[in-house]
Amino acid sequence: MGGMTSHERKPIPSIALTTDSSFITAWSNDTDFESIFSRQVQGIGNTGDVLIGISTSGNSENVHAAIKQAQYKGLSTILFTGKSGGKMNGISDITINVPSEDCLLYTSDAADDLLCVDLGGRR
């Protein structure tokens, strides 16, 4: 969220936990895939940060573990789920449940944009 050159505001510190292919490959090969995001939250998450999780089924073990780790470290959590929310329904500070199986990613992209605008306006 630092590449918003059309806006005259400070960038918002952010990172996608899905983009470090070296870490993802090494960790999942040597450890497991379930802790792939929680390990990153453990290392870089700080009180006052916000973790946004996305799971269409609401049952993604790696997203669930990341939310639990974020809560342990004092981060705020927002979760986008589809269907009924699965086993993660209600575990985050804010759960946005889209009752669909196939349009969650499009919906969450739009909601992410709204969150970015809101967060940006508060800085």
Phi, psi and chi 1 to 4 in degrees:
 res  aa     phi    psi   chi1   chi2   chi3   chi4
   1 MET       -   17.9  -66.6 -158.1  -90.2      -
   2 GLY   -96.0   -8.4      -      -      -      -
   3 GLY   -96.3   27.6      -      -      -      -
   4 MET   -90.8   79.0  -58.6 -172.3  -50.8      -
   5 THR   -73.9  -15.9   58.2      -      -      -
   6 SER   -84.4    0.5   62.3      -      -      -
   7 HIS  -115.6  142.1  -56.7  -82.4      -      -
   8 GLU   -99.3   69.9  -66.7 -176.4   16.6      -
   9 ARG  -146.7  164.1   62.7  178.1  177.1 -144.8
  10 LYS   -67.8  147.5  -67.3 -179.1  179.1  179.7
  11 PRO   -68.4  153.0   22.5  -29.9      -      -
  12 ILE   -96.9  121.8  -60.0  169.2      -      -
  13 PRO   -59.9  125.9  -15.0   24.9      -      -
  14 SER  -157.9  158.3   60.7      -      -      -
  15 ILE  -151.7  142.0 -175.0  169.8      -      -
  16 ALA   -94.5  123.7      -      -      -      -
  17 LEU   -73.0   -3.1  -58.9 -179.7      -      -
  18 THR   -97.8    0.7   58.0      -      -      -
  19 THR  -102.7  -11.2   61.0      -      -      -
  20 ASP   -88.1   86.1 -173.4  -16.3      -      -
  21 SER   -64.0  -30.6   58.1      -      -      -
  22 SER   -65.7  -47.3  -62.0      -      -      -
  23 PHE   -64.1  -46.3  172.9   78.9      -      -
  24 ILE   -59.4  -44.0  -70.6  171.8      -      -
  25 THR   -65.3  -50.2  -59.6      -      -      -
  26 ALA   -63.8  -47.9      -      -      -      -
  27 TRP   -65.5  -45.6 -171.5  -98.0      -      -
  28 SER   -69.3  -31.8   61.2      -      -      -
  29 ASN   -71.8  -39.9  -76.6  -18.9      -      -
  30 ASP   -93.3  -19.9  -64.7  -17.6      -      -
  31 THR  -125.5  -91.6  -52.3      -      -      -
  32 ASP  -164.6  171.6   57.9   47.1      -      -
  33 PHE   -92.9  -20.3 -160.7   71.6      -      -
  34 GLU   -66.3  -29.7  -73.4   73.7   25.0      -
  35 SER  -103.1   15.1   61.4      -      -      -
  36 ILE   -61.3  -37.7 -160.2  107.4      -      -
  37 PHE   -90.6  -37.5  -58.3  134.6      -      -
  38 SER   -63.8  -34.3   61.4      -      -      -
  39 ARG   -63.7  -40.8 -180.0   63.7  172.6 -175.9
  40 GLN   -68.2  -40.7  -66.6  177.3   77.9      -
  41 VAL   -62.1  -40.9  170.8      -      -      -
  42 GLN   -58.6  -38.8 -176.0 -179.0   27.9      -
  43 GLY   -81.8  -36.6      -      -      -      -
  44 ILE  -119.5   -9.4   62.2  174.8      -      -
  45 GLY   -76.1  139.9      -      -      -      -
  46 ASN  -131.7  153.4  -65.4  -57.3      -      -
  47 THR   -52.9  133.6  -59.2      -      -      -
  48 GLY    98.6  -16.9      -      -      -      -
  49 ASP   -75.4  165.1  -70.5  -11.0      -      -
  50 VAL  -124.0  128.4  178.3      -      -      -
  51 LEU  -102.9  127.5  175.0   71.9      -      -
  52 ILE  -109.6  120.1  -60.5  173.9      -      -
  53 GLY  -109.9  149.4      -      -      -      -
  54 ILE  -132.1  125.2  -58.3  171.5      -      -
  55 SER  -148.8  111.4  173.0      -      -      -
  56 THR   -59.8  -43.6  -59.9      -      -      -
  57 SER   -79.7  -25.3   68.6      -      -      -
  58 GLY    78.9    9.7      -      -      -      -
  59 ASN  -121.4   11.9  -62.7  -41.5      -      -
  60 SER   -69.5  114.3  -56.7      -      -      -
  61 GLU   -59.8  -38.6  -67.4  -66.4  -27.5      -
  62 ASN   -70.5  -35.5   50.1   14.3      -      -
  63 VAL   -71.4  -41.7  176.0      -      -      -
  64 HIS   -59.3  -46.1 -174.7 -102.8      -      -
  65 ALA   -63.7  -37.6      -      -      -      -
  66 ALA   -65.7  -41.1      -      -      -      -
  67 ILE   -64.6  -43.4  -71.2  173.2      -      -
  68 LYS   -62.0  -42.5  -63.4  -51.0 -100.6 -177.9
  69 GLN   -65.2  -41.1  179.9   64.0   40.7      -
  70 ALA   -61.4  -43.5      -      -      -      -
  71 GLN   -63.8  -40.5  -68.3  169.6  -27.3      -
  72 TYR   -59.8  -37.6  176.0   76.3      -      -
  73 LYS   -88.1   -0.6  -69.5 -162.7   70.2  175.0
  74 GLY    88.1   19.2      -      -      -      -
  75 LEU   -82.9  153.3  -77.8   69.8      -      -
  76 SER   -82.1  148.9  -63.2      -      -      -
  77 THR  -128.8  138.3   57.2      -      -      -
  78 ILE  -127.1  132.6  -60.1  170.9      -      -
  79 LEU  -128.0  128.6  176.5   64.1      -      -
  80 PHE  -100.6  124.5  -67.7   97.6      -      -
  81 THR  -130.0  162.9   66.9      -      -      -
  82 GLY  -111.9 -172.8      -      -      -      -
  83 LYS    50.5 -127.6  -58.9 -179.1 -175.4 -178.8
  84 SER   -93.5   -3.3   65.8      -      -      -
  85 GLY    95.8   -9.2      -      -      -      -
  86 GLY    55.7 -153.7      -      -      -      -
  87 LYS   -72.8  -12.1   69.1  179.0 -177.4  179.7
  88 MET   -92.8   -0.3  -72.9 -169.2  -78.0      -
  89 ASN   -57.1  117.1 -166.5   26.8      -      -
  90 GLY    87.0    2.8      -      -      -      -
  91 ILE   -83.3  -17.8   68.7  161.0      -      -
  92 SER   -98.0  169.6   59.4      -      -      -
  93 ASP   -61.2  -41.9  -63.2  -42.3      -      -
  94 ILE  -131.0  127.4  -62.0  170.7      -      -
  95 THR  -117.8  125.0  -60.2      -      -      -
  96 ILE  -109.1  106.9  -60.3  171.0      -      -
  97 ASN  -101.4  118.1 -175.1  -55.5      -      -
  98 VAL  -101.9  112.1  179.3      -      -      -
  99 PRO   -74.3   68.2   27.4  -32.2      -      -
 100 SER  -149.9  158.1  174.6      -      -      -
 101 GLU  -105.0  -14.6  -64.4 -176.8   21.3      -
 102 ASP  -129.1   -5.7   57.0   -2.0      -      -
 103 CYS  -115.6   11.7   68.6      -      -      -
 104 LEU   -59.5  -44.2  177.3   60.6      -      -
 105 LEU   -62.9  -39.8  -67.8  179.1      -      -
 106 TYR   -65.5  -43.2  -59.9  115.5      -      -
 107 THR   -63.9  -43.8  -55.7      -      -      -
 108 SER   -68.6  -31.7   65.1      -      -      -
 109 ASP   -60.3  -44.8  -76.1  -13.9      -      -
 110 ALA   -64.7  -42.9      -      -      -      -
 111 ALA   -66.0  -38.8      -      -      -      -
 112 ASP   -57.7  -43.4  -74.5  -12.8      -      -
 113 ASP   -59.6  -42.5  -70.1  -17.3      -      -
 114 LEU   -65.1  -41.4  -67.1  172.9      -      -
 115 LEU   -62.4  -40.6  -73.0  169.6      -      -
 116 CYS   -62.3  -42.7  -68.6      -      -      -
 117 VAL   -63.4  -44.2  169.0      -      -      -
 118 ASP   -64.8  -48.8 -171.9   44.8      -      -
 119 LEU   -62.4  -40.0  -69.5  172.0      -      -
 120 GLY   -64.6  -34.9      -      -      -      -
 121 GLY   -70.9  -17.8      -      -      -      -
 122 ARG   -92.3   -9.2  -66.5 -178.1 -173.7 -175.3
 123 ARG   -83.3      -  -68.6 -120.1  173.8 -139.9
